[in-house]
Amino acid sequence: MEARTRPIPDPVPTELPPLPPPLPATLAGPGNGRLRVLLVDDSRTMRESARSLLEDAGCQLILASSGFEALCQVALQRPHLVFMDIAMPELDGFAACALIRASARHGHTPVVLVSANDGRLERARAELAGAQRYILKPFRKADLLAALRELVPAPPAADAASPLAEDADDEDDDGGGDDDGTRAAG
């Protein structure tokens, strides 16, 4: 009997193909043309406060109450931007941000970490986790809109009347602060 030989397969490639480019903001969702924003906070009050500000700006909101839920929503909904609280049980914002940023598929998604603490250590940890921005709570409309403008390209439908337009008067509605730009107590 003759021994049969089989060819040895090529080794597994060590280089991965390039990633597809991130979705442009104009592909915001099935036919709605709005920016998808994931808002992650374990406090219902903070979610509702930011929700009203962002919906007024024309964003489509996706809500999550934990870091684990945020990871699922990033994979399922492919948001254009994530606003995430730092202090959450089980999986905090630092860890969830690092996991999103390490993802080959979703690592391009901008993450803004949000905290009531203005300490240097928290800001450094946010930077190490890959956050593009750090915003203090309670939110101000001006801060949220500035992050949207900076981190997500404006959709072509945005016009001068749009809250995302550069000239929009976002200083007047700051989520409850005084006219001098102070933050509302939260």
QUIJOFEN-V796860 format. One record per backbone hydrogen bond with DSSP energy under -1.0 kcal/mol. NH is the residue of the N-H (numbers start at 1). CO is the residue of the C=O. E is the energy in kcal/mol with one decimal. If there is no record, write none. Layout:
nh & co & e
NH & CO & E
NH & CO & E
This chain:
nh & co & e
27 & 24 & -2.2
31 & 29 & -1.7
37 & 60 & -2.6
38 & 81 & -2.6
39 & 62 & -3.0
40 & 83 & -3.0
41 & 64 & -2.0
47 & 43 & -2.2
48 & 44 & -2.6
49 & 45 & -2.2
50 & 46 & -2.4
51 & 47 & -2.3
52 & 48 & -2.0
53 & 49 & -1.3
54 & 50 & -2.7
55 & 51 & -2.9
56 & 52 & -1.8
58 & 55 & -1.6
59 & 54 & -2.2
60 & 35 & -3.2
62 & 37 & -2.6
64 & 39 & -2.2
70 & 66 & -2.0
71 & 67 & -1.9
72 & 68 & -1.8
73 & 69 & -2.4
74 & 70 & -2.5
75 & 71 & -1.8
76 & 72 & -2.4
77 & 73 & -3.0
78 & 74 & -1.3
80 & 36 & -2.7
81 & 36 & -1.1
82 & 110 & -2.0
83 & 38 & -3.0
84 & 112 & -3.0
85 & 40 & -2.7
86 & 114 & -1.8
88 & 86 & -1.2
91 & 89 & -2.4
93 & 86 & -2.5
96 & 92 & -2.4
97 & 93 & -2.5
98 & 94 & -2.3
99 & 95 & -2.2
100 & 96 & -2.2
101 & 97 & -2.8
102 & 98 & -1.7
103 & 100 & -1.1
107 & 103 & -1.7
109 & 106 & -2.0
112 & 82 & -3.4
113 & 133 & -2.2
114 & 84 & -2.8
115 & 135 & -2.1
123 & 119 & -1.8
124 & 120 & -2.5
125 & 121 & -2.7
126 & 122 & -2.4
127 & 123 & -2.0
128 & 124 & -2.4
129 & 125 & -2.0
131 & 126 & -2.4
132 & 111 & -2.5
133 & 111 & -1.0
135 & 113 & -2.6
137 & 115 & -2.2
144 & 140 & -2.1
145 & 141 & -2.7
146 & 142 & -2.1
147 & 143 & -2.0
148 & 144 & -2.1
149 & 145 & -2.7
150 & 146 & -2.4
151 & 147 & -2.5
152 & 148 & -2.1
158 & 155 & -2.2
162 & 159 & -1.8
165 & 162 & -1.6
168 & 165 & -1.8
170 & 168 & -1.7
181 & 178 & -1.8
